[in-house]
Amino acid sequence: MDYIGLEIITDSMFEELITDSLYNFEISGIEIEDEKLLYDLKKSLKDKSELVDFDGSYDKNIRITTHFKEDYFNNHSEEIKEALKKLSIINYRFFKVQNKNWNEEWMKHYDIKKFLDKVVIKPSWIEYEKKDDEIVLELDPGMSFGTGYHATTELMIKYIYKNFKGGVCYDIGTGSGILAILLEKMGAEKVYAADISEDSQKAVEINSRLNSCSKIEFRLTDLQNGIEEKCDFYVSNILASLIIPQIKTIRSHLKVGGEFLFTGIIDSKEELVVEELRKEKLTLLKREELDNWVIIHGRLDA
């Protein structure tokens, strides 16, 4: 089967609006390329001997790429174009991707990533020698989920690593299952990984096998609906518009004393999320911002 790709060049401030709109269609994930994130990563490296970039040398725009099955695109192309028009997007293009080249294209852009010098994410086709104190996650994301470096991934991995103490966990909007796998490797008793995508279900099954995980239970469901067992630790890296409904019902899913991490929140939407947390009388422990993306760490005290 062939696919139709959509590439959008835009200012990073419009990222959430665009991705929110694209998720109204049947797409094979979203990949976001942001040169500023790579620049910031290079600045943080200890060895800067080969760092030749300078502030302002990177493209200020981001590149958003997604793909539609060709048959689906042919039946919905006018709706897709109308959605782009409503967002006033003019710098975009459609392109055809033949199925035989699909995996090769994704593999070109996927490399080893390291967070906090402790957590390593590697694709299954790249060899890596693990150091004694590292947690290595082996992933085969296939063609359904973005593989680009993203600030929300860095924030979530950092906060899980520093704050997770064990117990039953939720990973809502699990995607490839990366956070669920990290939670199990850090000692989770059980992880409920939830997503509405059947592609996510396949990815989680594959990635769980790659990492010898046995405590991850995938739920094909909308947000946390249908999960009855309460959790000790609740994470969700998803859009702000999908975090707010979770907050409204979180008392039915999180144990008293349990902690939560929410990210995928663009800074302009942070106050909406915080307002909802206050309405539910949840304790806010910490927040951090990276490249206009916010993570919120909190707890249910009573």
N, C-alpha and C positions, 0 to 999 in steps of 0.2 A: 504493500500500500504506500502511495506517495503522500507527502504532506505539503501544505502551503505555510510558509513562514511569514511572520510579520515582524519587522524591525522598526522600532520607534526611537528617534533621537530627541531628547527633551531635557529640560532643566530638572535637577534632582528633586526640587520642591513639588513636582507633580507626580512623583513616583507612586504614591499610595492611591491617588485618584485614578491613575491609569490602570494599575494592577487590579484595583477593586472592580473597575469596569470590565476588564478582560476576563475576570473570573465568572462573569455572567454567561460566558460562552464555553463550549467544550474545547478546552485547550490542553496541550501536553506540557503543562508546567510553564514557568516563566524564568528566564535568565536575565539578570541585571548586571551590566558591566559599568563600573564606576571607577574611573582612573584616579580619582581623589583617594579612594580607599586604598588602592595599591600604593600611592604616594605616601599616605600616612603610615602604611605598614612598613615601607622601606625606611622611613624616618625612625621607626622604633627599633630597627635592627641594631644589634651591638656593633657589627662590623659594617661600617659605612664607606669602606675604601672604594667600593665600586658604585656607590650611589652618586649619580651625576644629575639626577633630576633636581629641579629647584622649584620653589613655591611659584605656582602659576604656570608651570610647564605642562601640566596635565590639562586635558579637556574638561571644561566645567560641566558639560552635558553628560548625561548617562545614556546608555543604550539598553533598551528593553526589547527582548526577543521572546516570541512564543510561536507555537505551531498548531495548526488545525489539520485534522484529517481532510484530505482533498474533497471527498464527497460531502463532508459536513460544511466545508468552506463554500463549495459551489451552491449549497442550499441556503446559506446564511450570509453570503458576502455583502449584500446590501445593508443588513442589520449591523454587521461589523463596521462597515464604512460609516454608517450613520452615527454609531457610538463614538468613533474617532472624531467625526465632525462636531459632535456636541461638546467634546473636550477641547475643541479648537486645535487639534493636532494636525499639523501640516507637513511635518518632516517625518515621513514614514514610507515604507515600501513593502510590497508583498513579493515573495520569491518561492520558487518550487524546490523542494528537497526530495530527491529520490530515496526510497527506503534503503537501498543497498549502501548508500553513503552515510546514513543517519548516525549509526553508532560511532563510525570513525570521526565524524564531525564533533560529537560530544566528547570523545576521548581526547581530542586535541586540546580542549580547554579545561581539562580536569587534572589537577596536580595535587601533590601532598601539601597539606596545610597543618600548621602547628599553632596551638593556643597556650599561652602562659608557660611555654616550654615544658608542658606536662601532658597535654592532650593532642594527639596526632590523628588526623583524618587522612586516610590514604585510599585511593581507588584500588580495586582488586587486582588490576593488571600492572601495578607498579610495586617493585620490591622495596622493602624498608626494613632496616635492622633496628629493632626496638631496644631502647635503653631501659635500664632496670626500673626507673621510677616513672616511666611513661605509661599512659593509657592509650592504646592504639585502637582506633575504630576503622574497620575495613568496610568500604562501601562500594556497591555497584549501582549507581543511581539510574542507569539506563537512560532513557530519553524522556522521562516524564517529569523530572525535577531539575531545577536550575543547579548549576555546579559552580557558579561564580562566588568569589569571596564577598561576604555581606556583613555589615556591621551588626545586624541582629543576631546572626549566628555567633559572632565573637562574644557579644554581650551575654547571650544565654549560656554558652559553654563556660565562660568565666564565672558566672554566678552559680551555676550548678556545681562546678568544681569546688567553689569556696563555701557553699552553704548547705549542700545536700548531706543529710545525716542518716539516710536509710528509710525503710518503710515502704508502704504502698504508694505508687505514683500514677499521675495522669500525664499524658503528653497529648494535648489537643491540637489537631492540625499537624499530625506527625510527619506527613510527607514521606521522605525516604526512611524515616525511623531513626535518624541520627541522634536525637536527644534521648529517645527511649533506650537505645543501645548504650549510650553513655551512662544513663541512670542505672541500668543493670550492671554494667562493669564497675560502677561505684558502690554496688552492694544493695540495690533495690530488692525488696522482698517480692514485688510484682509490679509490672508496668502495664497500664491500660493505654494503648496507643490508638488514638481515634482519628479518623479522617473520612470525608465523604467520597473520596476517590478510590475506585477499584484499582487504578494504577498504583496508588499508595499501598494498598493491601498487598499487591504483588511485590512491590519494592521492599516493604517491611519483612515479608516472608524470606526473600532472597538475602537481605542484609542481616537478618537474625541468624540465618544459617551460616553466613560467612564469619560471623562473630561468635558462633557457638552459644547463642542466647537461647534460654529456655523459659524465661520468666516474663516475656513480652506477650501480651494478649491483644491482638488487633481487633478493633471494633469499627465496622463500616457504619458510621452514624454521623448525624449532624451535631457538631460540637460534642458535649459530654452526655447527650441524651442516651438513656438506656443503660448507663453504667451505674450499678446499684451500690457496689462496695465503696465506702468513703476512703479517701486517700490522706496520706501524711504530707505529700509534696505534689504540687500542681504546677505544671508548666504549659505555656502556650505561646508559640511564636507565630503570630497570625495578625491579620489587620485589626486596627482599633475598632472598626465597626463590628467585628466578630468577637472581640474581647468583652465589650460592654454586655451583651446578652449572657455571657458566661458568669460575669460578676453578679448579675441579678439572681442567679441560682447556685452560686458557689457554696452556700451554707449547706445545701443538700448533698454536696460531694466532698467537702473538705472537713477533716476532723478538727475539733477545737485544739488549738496549738499548732495546727498544720500551717505550712508556709506555701506561698505561691510566687511565681515569676511570670510576668507578662511582658512581652516585647512584640516588635512589629508595629510599634506605636510611633508615628511621625510626630515630631515635637509640637506641631500645630494642633494635634488631637489629644495631647497629654492631659490637658485640663478636663476634657470630657470623661476620660477614663478615671482620673483622680476623683472627680465629683461623684461618679458612680460608686467608687470604693468607699468614699465617706458616707454615702447614703446607706451602704450596707454595714457601716461601722466596722470596717476592716482596718487593721493597724498597718500603716505604711512604714516600712523599716528603712528603705533606701531607694534612691533612683539614680540612674546614670544615663548620660547621653553620649552618643558617638555618631558623628556625621549626621546629625538631625534625627537620629533614631533613639528612642528612649526605652529603657527597661525599668520596670517597677517591681521591687521585692517587698512582700508584705506577709502578714500573718493573721489568722483568725483566732482572736483571743477569747471570745465568748459569744 
